[in-house]
């Protein structure tokens, strides 16, 4: 008996991937092997096996790579200070290369000829998944149903599932496109597609309290870093995953890390989404404050350039590239002195710096104080200013010679 060819499906159990299973069987006659990569999405993995098998998959793998996600993707991106377009902490973007890498692993393990994903033809994820698959296993076929099937909307997908007697845990009024992992939760679609509409946070948010629901009392939290890596919260040593879970709880309680973002997608269009990143926002801010304390001016300035480029590479799905690896090497070199403790006061969405210290601090009170210290002679500033302003003086002399100096207009 001839064996059916196999396809690996990136499976979340959501509307898109639930719809894809019967569609693949109907249109390709594949054996569909569903693979859920667990990057900390929590209860979303519950009941997935039953749902996948009922939808027509032959089996389901659930691969928990949460620790790898935090240690090898989240923390390196945080150390780089990568923030896409000055707002987005790259929650979905960071996870995609790891998910795609694991899909390749299972495709090779099962002898599958193809990998299928549920990303739309308008989105970023199709780029991220396919670039990674190409970088790691270029021989594998890639199937992207949203680019070729007749289904045009989430409403159509719901109708397709109803026609195929597939049970759904959603309806047309609550079918936001969501992506969740331990780092963040994103919300897109429905009324959010109109930027003029104020989002109903009470209906949307799941990781964070609304500002109205946040406690009326502030709370202090401290984070310890060693060489740029968070190692403790409130003095308690923890691994990276436990730190993020702890800060998600604390930050979410106080409504930290909710943004309303209109971003420029890889494919050229803009999109609007609500993003919740409570623990990540605290970590980014704490790490940034330590860098302000410990970096010299030139290093800090150049690292901002690196951070911008790093964010673009992650956003664009270019994790497995020589440039990203080289930038990570630069970041790791700079992080050797990013050790210390940062303390914040949290209150209704606000992170207020409440103290910072490091053995590698470049802040020298004897030099910086308004009181005169032995290490700084005020008279030295005169010569510095003359030399620093010499190009301006030379230009002014030239303009004076040519009668080009500014003349104040008389009223």
N, C-alpha and C positions, 0 to 999 in steps of 0.2 A: 504493500500500500504506500502510495506516494505521500511523504510528509508535507504538511502545509509549511509554507514559509512563515517566518516569525517577524513580528514588529514589536519594538519596545515603545510603550506609550508613557510619556511623562504624565503621571496621574496624580491629581489632587483630590478627586472626588467632587469637584465643583461642577457647575453646569457644562462648561465647555468640554472637559475631558470625559464626563459622563456621556455626553452626546457622541463623542468621537468613537467610543468602543463599538457600538453597533454599526456606525458609519464605515469604519475600517473593515469590519467583517462583510458588510454588504457590498462594498465597492472594490476591495482588494482580496477578499477571501483569505486574509491573514489569520494566523493564530496571534491573538493580542495578549501580550504580557505587560501588565500594568506595573509601573514602578513609581512608588511614592518616596521621594527623598525628604526625610524629616530634618528640617533645619530649625526646629524649635517652634513649629506651628501648634504644638500642644494638642488640645482635644480634637482638632481637625482630622487627626489620623484615626480616631475611634470609629469603628464600624465600616472602615474603608474596604476591608476584604469582602465582606458580604455585598456591599454596593458594587464593587468591581466585578465580582463573579456573576451577580444578578444581571449586570449590564452586558455580559458576554465575554469578559476576559477569562483566559485559561488559568491564570494565577496572578497573585499580587505579591510583589516584594515591598516591604517597608524598610528603608535603610536609614537608621538614625545616625546622622553625621553632624549633630548639633555642636559637639566640641570642636570638630574640625572647622566647621563654619565660623565659630567664634575666634579660635586661635589662629587660623591660617588665612582668613579672609576679612573678618570684621576688624580685628585688632590691627593688622597691617594697614588697612584703609584708614582707620582712626589715627594711627601714628603718622600717616601721611598728611592728616588734616584735610582729606579730600572732601569737599562739599560742592556738589554740582550746582552751578549758577547761584552760588552764595546762599542757598536755602536747603537743598535736598541732601540728606545724609545717606543716600544711595542704598536704602534698605532692600529694595527688590534687586537692584543691579548687582550688589555684592554676592547674592546667593546664586545667581544664574550660572556662573562658570563652574561652581562646585556641583550644582544639580546636573549640568550637562556632562561633566566629567564622570559622574556616577552612572548616568544613562549609558555612556560609552562602555563603562565597565560591564554593565549587565547585558548590553548588546553583544559584546565579545564572549561573555560567559554563556549566553544562550544560543550563540550562533545565529543571531538575528541579522537580517539583511538591511533593516531600516530602523530609524528612530522617528517617532511622531511626537509633535508637541501641539499644544492648544493655543499658541500665541496667534494673535490676529495679524492680518496683513498691514495694519496701520500702526502696530505697536513696536516697542523697542525689543521685547523679549525674543521675537523671531531672529533678530540680529544676534543677540547675545548667545542664544542656544546654538545657532548654526555656525557662528564663528568658532565657538569652542569645539563643537563636534568636528569641524573641518581641521582645526589645529591638532586634534588628538587622533582622529580616525577618519581620514578623508575618503576612505572607500565606502563608508556607510551612506545609504540612501536616506534622505530627509523628506518627511511628509508633513506638510503644513495645511491641514484641512481648510482653515479659514481663508486660504488663498485660492481654493479650487472648488469648494462645495457650493451648493445653491442656498445654504443658510446665510442670511444677510444680517441677522440681529439676534440678540439674546432672546427676544420673544419667539423668533423662529426656532431657536434651539429648544426652548421649552416645549413648543408644539411638537417638534420632532420626537422628543423623549416621550411625550404623552402618546403619540401614535405607535411607539414601539413598546408601550407598557412598562416604561422605566419610571420608578418612583423618584421624585425630587424632594429635597428638603428646603425648597425656596419657592417663591412666587414672583410674579411680574413686578410687584411693588417693592420688593426688597432685594432684587437681584443686582445689587451693586457688584462691580468687578473688584474683588478684594484679593490682596496678596499678603500673607502673614508669615513671619518667621520670628525668631527670638529677638531680632533687632528692631523690627517695626511692623506696622500694619498700614496698608494703603487702601484707599477707597476711591473708586472712579465710577462714572456712569450715572444714569438716571438724571436727576435735576442738577447734579454737579457739573454736567456738561455745559451749563449756562453760567459763565463767570459772574453774571449780574445777580445771581441768586445767592443769598447768604446761606451757608450750610447749617443744617439743623444738627448741631453737635450732640444734642441729647439723643437723637435717633441714630447717629452715625458712629460715635466713638465707642470703642470697646476696650482699649488698653488704658485710656485716660479718663479721669473725671472732667466734666465741664468746669469752667472757672466758677460757676455758681455752686456746683456740688463739691468743689474742693474745700478742705478744712479752713476754718477761719483762723486757725493758729498756725504759725510758721513752724518749720522743722529744719534742724541742721543735719547735714550729712558731710562726711569727709571721705576722700578717696586717696589711697596711697598708690604711687607709681614707682616702678623700678625699670629703668631704661625704656621708658615710654609705655610700659605694659602695666595695666591696673592689677594690683595684687591684693588689695584689702579695701573694705568698706567699714567705716566707723571703727577702725582698728582691728577688725576681724579678717584674718587671712582667708582668701577664697580663690578657687579657680575661676577662669574667665567666664565660664557659663554661669556659675553661681553669682558672680558679681553682677552680670547683666540681668539676671532674674531679680536680684535684690533691688537694683536701681530702677528696673521697670516698675516694681511694686511701689517704691517710694516716690518716684517721679510721676507715675500714673495717678497716684492719690492726689498729688498737688497740681495736676493738669499741665505738667511740663512736656514740651516737645511736640505740640500740635501745630502743623503749618498748613496753610492753604496755598497751593503752588500751581502756577501756570508755567509749564516747562517746555523747552524745545526738544522734541523727540529726535532720535537719530534719523528717522525717515523724512524729517523736514517740516512736520506740522507741530502745532502746539497742543498740549493737553492740560486738563485741569484735574487735580486730585487733592484729597485731604490725607495727610500722612501723620501717623502717630509714632514717635520715636522717643519715649520718655527716658529710659536708661541711657540710650545712645546720646541724647542731647546733653545729659549730665557729663558723660565721659568725654565727649568732644570739648565741651567748655572747660572742664578741669584740665585736660591735656593741653589745651591752648594756653591757659593761664600759666602753666608750668613752663611752656616754651617762652612766653613773654619774660619770665623771670630768669631763665637760664641761657637763652640764646643771645649771642652778640648780634648787632644790627644787621650785618651783611648776611649772616647765616639765616636769620629770621626772614629777611627780605627775599632771599633766593628760594627758601623753602615754600614761600607763598606761590611762587611760580610753579614749583614742583607739584604742590597741592592741586593747583588748577588743572595741570596736565593729567595728573593721576586721576582726578575725578572724571575727566573726559574719557580716559581709557576705560575706567570701570563702567561708566554709564554706557559707553558704546560697545561693551562686550569684548574688549581687547585685553582681557586679563592674561591670557597665555601668549604674550608677545615679549620680544626682547626688551622693548622700551619699558614696559611695566616692571619687568624684573630688575632692570637697571635702576629705575627710580626707587624701587623698594630697597635696593642695596644702599643708595644714597640716604634714604630715610633711616634705615637701621644704623648707619654710621652716626647720624646726628643724634639719635636717641640715647646714646650712651650716657649723656648727662641729664636726661629727663627723668630724674628721680626726686621724689618729694611727696608732700601732702597738700591737698587742696581742700578747703572747707567752704561749703555753700549754705546759705539760708534759702529754703524753698518756700514760696508763698504764692498761691493762685497764679500759676504759670510763669512765675519769675524765679530766676536763678541769680542770687545776689552773692557776690564773692565775700566771704567772711574770714579770710586768712589763707596764707600760702607760705610754704617754707621748703627749702631744698638745700642740701649740702653743696650744690653746684650753682647756687644763686649768684648772679652777677650784680645784684643790687648791693651797693656798698654804702651804708648809711653815713660813714664818715666823709665820703665824697659827695653824696647826694643831698645831705642835709643843708638846710638854709643857714645853719650855723657854720662858721668857718672852721674847717678841719686842717690838719697838718698835710694831708695828701693832696690838697687843692689850693693853688694860689690864684686868687681872683685876677691878679695882674697879668697872668698868662693868657687870659682870654683876649687881651688887646691885640697881641701879635697874631693869634689864631684868626681873629676876625679880619685883620688886614690881608692875610694870605688867602683865607677862604673867599674873600670878596674881591681879590685881585682881578679876576676876569671881568667882573662887573665894572671895576674902576677903569680898566683898559678900554672897555667898550664905551663908557661914558666920555673918556678923553677924546676918543675918535669922533663921537657925535658932537662934542663941543667944538672940535676943530672944524667940523663941517656944518656948524650951525643947525644941528639936528636935535639938540636937547629939548626936552619937554618945557613948554612955556605955559604957565597957568593962564587960563582965559579970564580976562577981567569981566566982571558983571556990569 
